Amino acid sequence: MAHPNPGLFVSLKDILYALNHVFLPPKLPQEDDANASDAALCRLVYTASCKFTTFLSQAQQQQWSIISQMLKTLLGTTQVFDKDVLVKNILCLGNGGQFC
């Protein structure tokens, strides 16, 4: 059965990556482990921020939306593979972390 929102789906592999890099970093990496799991970590944090919103009052949700938007922007940068596009996007950031 397909996940109802595949863009926000986090696999077990992604969760284990997050646990090992956020909560349980036992030692420095012995090799470069930067890969698609970095994007998965961003997706996990963004998903959690979206779900957290449901526990907030209306006023708090407005404040929290700035954080969620920043995390969404960060997630978007993990999906850009052209260095020139990424640099342009970063240089073009406006107030509130929005791309121009």
C-alpha positions as CSV (number, residue, x, y, z in Angstrom):
1,M,0.0,0.0,0.0
2,A,1.4,3.4,-1.0
3,H,2.0,6.0,1.7
4,P,-0.7,8.7,1.6
5,N,2.0,11.5,1.4
6,P,5.1,10.0,-0.2
7,G,7.0,13.3,0.0
8,L,6.9,13.2,3.8
9,F,7.6,9.4,4.1
10,V,10.6,8.5,6.2
11,S,12.1,5.0,5.9
12,L,13.6,2.9,8.6
13,K,17.0,3.5,7.1
14,D,16.4,7.3,7.3
15,I,15.4,7.0,10.9
16,L,18.5,5.0,11.8
17,Y,20.7,7.5,10.0
18,A,19.0,10.3,12.1
19,L,19.5,8.4,15.3
20,N,23.2,7.8,14.6
21,H,23.9,11.3,13.5
22,V,21.8,13.3,16.0
23,F,21.4,11.3,19.2
24,L,24.1,8.6,19.1
25,P,27.2,9.9,17.4
26,P,29.6,7.4,19.0
27,K,32.8,8.7,17.2
28,L,33.9,10.7,14.3
29,P,33.0,9.2,10.9
30,Q,35.8,7.0,9.6
31,E,34.8,7.8,6.0
32,D,32.6,10.3,4.2
33,D,29.0,9.3,4.8
34,A,27.3,12.3,3.2
35,N,24.7,11.0,0.8
36,A,21.0,11.0,0.3
37,S,20.5,10.4,4.0
38,D,21.4,14.0,4.7
39,A,18.3,14.9,2.7
40,A,16.3,12.3,4.6
41,L,17.5,13.9,7.9
42,C,16.2,17.3,6.6
43,R,12.9,15.7,5.5
44,L,12.5,14.0,9.0
45,V,13.0,17.3,10.8
46,Y,10.7,19.2,8.4
47,T,8.0,16.5,8.8
48,A,8.3,16.7,12.6
49,S,8.0,20.5,12.5
50,C,4.8,20.2,10.4
51,K,3.3,17.7,12.8
52,F,4.4,19.8,15.8
53,T,2.2,22.7,14.5
54,T,-1.0,20.8,15.5
55,F,-0.1,21.1,19.2
56,L,0.2,24.9,19.0
57,S,-2.3,27.7,19.5
58,Q,-3.2,29.9,16.5
59,A,-0.7,32.6,17.6
60,Q,2.0,30.1,18.1
61,Q,1.4,28.5,14.8
62,Q,2.0,31.8,13.0
63,Q,5.3,32.1,14.8
64,W,6.2,28.5,14.2
65,S,5.4,28.8,10.5
66,I,8.6,30.8,10.1
67,I,10.6,27.8,11.4
68,S,8.7,25.4,9.2
69,Q,9.3,27.5,6.1
70,M,13.0,27.7,6.9
71,L,13.2,23.9,7.2
72,K,11.2,23.5,3.9
73,T,13.7,25.8,2.2
74,L,16.6,23.8,3.7
75,L,15.0,20.6,2.4
76,G,14.7,22.2,-1.0
77,T,18.4,22.9,-1.1
78,T,19.2,19.2,-0.5
79,Q,17.5,18.5,-3.8
80,V,19.6,20.8,-5.9
81,F,22.5,19.1,-7.6
82,D,23.8,22.0,-9.7
83,K,26.4,24.0,-7.7
84,D,25.6,27.2,-9.7
85,V,21.9,26.9,-9.0
86,L,22.5,26.3,-5.3
87,V,24.8,29.3,-5.0
88,K,22.3,31.5,-6.9
89,N,19.5,30.3,-4.5
90,I,21.5,31.0,-1.4
91,L,22.6,34.5,-2.6
92,C,19.0,35.2,-3.5
93,L,17.5,34.5,-0.1
94,G,15.3,37.2,1.2
95,N,14.0,38.0,4.7
96,G,12.4,34.9,6.3
97,G,14.6,32.5,4.3
98,Q,12.5,32.8,1.1
99,F,14.0,32.3,-2.3
100,C,13.5,35.2,-4.7
